[in-house]
Amino acid sequence: KFDLVIVDPPPRFVKKGGGRVRLAESYGKIMAGCIELLDAGGGKLLVGTSTGRERTDRLEDHLAVASEFSDRRLERIEIIEPDLDFPPATGRPTSRYILVRVD
């Protein structure tokens, strides 16, 4: 078990055994799996995405799904903006990360 788990999967990937997975459809379940790696007494989850299409409000929707699947309470601690050396792509929103406490 860990005190901190960082999850920042690619927007699309192939799961074991084949078949494509789209992040937008599976991120809550992926986060729930990561929560299972956290210490039962609590821990922190750092959530991000490598695509500018996943807005912060969408990440929070995925966190709500993760909370439901894992049956653990999540509390947002901080939204982390990228540094100046990582500017957003033209026409895409800036990717953000959310640090969450898991109880």
N, C-alpha and C positions, 0 to 999 in steps of 0.2 A: 504494500500500500504506500501511497505517496502523499506528501503535503501539498504539492502543486502539480497539475497536469496542464500542458499546453496543447490546444487543438487548433489546427489551421490547415484543414485538408484542401486539396485541389477542388476546383468546381465540378469536375467530372473524373471518375476513375472506374477501373474494372475491379469488381469484387472477386474474391477467391472462388474459383469454380466457374468464372465467366459471368458475363452480364454487366452492362454499364450501370453506374449509379450516378444520379444527379444530386449534387449537394443540396439544392433547394428542397428536394423531396425527402432527404434522409438525415439532415444535419441534427435535428433534435434527438434522433435515435443514436447517432454517432456520439453526441455529447453525453447522453445517458450512459453509454458504455464507458466513456472516459471518467464519468463521475464514480462508477463502480471501482475505479482504480484508486480513488481517494480514501484516505484514512476514515474509518467509520465515525470518529470523533469530529470530523470536519476537515476542511482543506480548501484550496483555492483552485479555480479553473480559469485559465486565460484563454479566451475564445477569440478567434480571428477568422478571416477568410482571405484567400488569395485572389478573389475576384472583386472588383469594384462594384459589381451588381448587387451584392448582399449589403443592404443598408443596415445601420445600427438597429433600427426598429425591427427589421427582419431577424437580426441576430437575437434580439430579445424575445421574439415569437418562438424561435427555435429553443431558446433557454426554457421557456414555459413548457414546451413539449418535453424537454429533457427532465425537468423537475417532475412532471407527471409520470414519465416512464421509470425514473429512478426512485420515485417516492421520497425525494429529499428536497428540503427547502433551499432555494437559491436567493442570494441577496447581492445585487450589483454593488460593487465597491467603487469602481472607476471606469470611465471610458477613456481609452488611450488613443490619442491622435498620432499619426505618423510624424516623424521628425522632418525638418525642412529638406533633408537630403533624400527623401522619398516622396516626391511630389505626385499628385494624382495624374492619371492619364487624361488627355483631353476628352471631354464629353462624358467622363465617368465620375461618379462620386468618390470621395476619398475613403479608402478602407480604414476601418477603425477596429480596435480591439477592446474587449470588455473583460475586466477582471471581476470575478464573481466569487463570493464566499459560499461554500456549500456546507450545510448543517445536516 
